[in-house]
Amino acid sequence: MGYYCREAERTIYERVKKPLKQWKKKRKKKCKEKKRWWQRFFCWFVTLLVQVIVFIWVILPTILPILICKSWTITVPSLFTAIKHAFIKIFNKNKWPRKKVGWEICFEDNFDSKTLDLSKWTPQYGVPRTSFEDFDKIIENAPGYPQEFYAVENIECTGNSLKLWSTKETRTHTILPSEVVWMSDDPEIQQALIGKKLTSNYTGAWLSTHNKSWGCVPKKQGYFEVRAKNPNSWGFWTAFWMTPDNHQFPSLPFFPWPPEIDVFEFWTNELRVHRPGVHLKPRQQEINNNKSTSNFAKKITVGNNTGKKFNIYGCEWNEDELIFYFNHIKVFSTKKGSKKIKPPEKIEELLYPMGLILDIRIDQNWVHKAKFPNCLEIDYVRVYKKKA
């Protein structure tokens, strides 16, 4: 019985299925041969279009951040930011003010000498300003509190760049009367701090252009730029910032604060988080909440590790707004977004020419993870002003 069933199946295949299959194959070949040129072109075009779409949406987003940001260590949270910056770098034709007509350099230091230019910079020696809530710890010299000391010898000029070092070493320092005006604004605290001996566990470095003969940076209409590389380790706090110059306030022992402009500021446990911004005098709501300033800063996630490569940080300061740049890409404006200055006339608080500050210090929250010694390396500092 099985034999006859197999024979019947074979007969059906030979007489019906096989001819039908052959007919379909011939018909398909015949249709293909008769297909017109525009039909073939359309099929080719659709195939090419699909390949281009796959390249743009799958392959390109992978390789562009590497080529543009020059970093092979892109993490998943920063991938989309890197892609965005890559496309902006290609298509944004009006990225930064130096490309515009009408700017000229008024201050520049490329640090191409092995000695610091003291006609431009003043190193700070002593104890840095501390958070307001920490004055009692300084006065008591609380055990385990990570004291810090700015040391002039931590400033190194290599001939190609400037290095501001932070080290872990023990020092004893007596607070001088000239230092207390910087450490606190409260006269009672100042008196308590004078003559106090502090044992510091760490050292940092500080440079500023305040009270220098070259004069102040431009009154508004300025563009400020630095090319720098952060320490590639947790536990440090680095910044390039500005405060009003002493020339405007001869009666004050040190510069007034606020206002403050941060061209860049990093806590190095977040080397991909750039914090540009401006701090102004507190408004009533900040005073009610015991805040010392109105904070108009923004956290910007960048595509590359700022501790492995040099990056360029810029700030354009004009009558209407402050515009911040990262690698020539606009990342923040005080005129737009949730961090915009309200009301607009608040910007009039920035009436004074500013002095520049470069510094490195420890981040007390993460200093236990810091790798010492480590440094903030600066390639150049430049300031531009509008041509008259």
C-alpha positions, 0 to 999 in steps of 0.5 A: 500500500505504501508503495502505491502512495509513493508512486501517486505522489511522484506522479502528481509532482512530475505531472503538476507541481514540477511543470508549475514550478518551471513555469513560474521560474520562466515567467519570473525570468521573462518579466525580469528581462522585459523590465524597463530601464526606469524600473531597474533604476527605481529599484537601484535607487530604493536600495541605495536610499535604504543603505544611506539611511542605515549608514546615517542612523546606525553607523554614522552616530557611532563613528562621528563622536569618535572623529569629532570629539576625538575620544574612544571612551564615550559612555552611553549617557554622553553618546547622544550629546556627542552626536549632537555636538558633532552635527552642530560642529558640522552644520552650525556656521555661526558657532563662536564670536571670534569668527565674526568680524570686529574682535581683537585680542587685548590680553593673551598668555600662551605660557611659552616661557619657563617662568610665570609672567608676573606682570600679568598674574599674581599667585595666591599664597595661603588659605583659600576661601571656605564655604560659609558653613565651615568657618567653625571647623577652621577656627576649631581646627577640627580633626579629620577636616581636610584643610587646604593651602595654596602654595606658590611652588605648585605653579609650574611653567613647562615652556609649553603650558602652565600646570597648577598642581594639587598635592597631599602633604602636611603644612602648618600655616599661621593666618595673617590679617591680610588673609582673613578678608578673603576667608570671611566677610564677617568681622567677628570671624575675621578676628577669630581667624587672625593668628590661628595656626592651621595644619593643612593636609592638602595643597592647591594653586591659584593665579589671578590678574587682579591689580595688574598693570595691563589693566582690567579685561574689557567692560562688557563686549568681551570674549574670554577663552582658555584651553585646558585639561583637567586632572583625570581623577576624582577629588578635585575642583577646577575653575576659570572664573572672573570677579570684579577687579580691585581697581574699581574698589580701592577701599576694599582689601580684596575684590567684591563678591558676587558677581562671579562669572564661571567660564568653566567649573568642574568637580572631577568626579564628573569629568563630562559635566561642564558647569558654566554660569554666573552668580549675582547678588541675591534676590529677595527669594534667595535672601529668604532662603539664606542663599548668598547669590542668585545662581544662573549656572547650568550643568552641561554633559559633554561628549568627551572626557575633559581629563584626557584631552585638552578642550576649549572653554569660552564666554562671550559677555555683552550688554544683553547676555552671557553666552558660553561655549565648549569647543566652539559650540554654544552650550548655554545662554543666560537669555534662554531656557530655565536658567535665564536671568530674570528680570533681564536688567539683572545683567546690569549688575555686571558693571565692572571690568573683571579680573581672571582667576585660574585655580585648582583645589580639592573637592572635600566630598571625594578627596578620599578618591583623589590621585596625588599629585595631579594638575590642571594644565592650561595651554593658553588664556586669551581675551578679546574685545570689540573693535572701537 
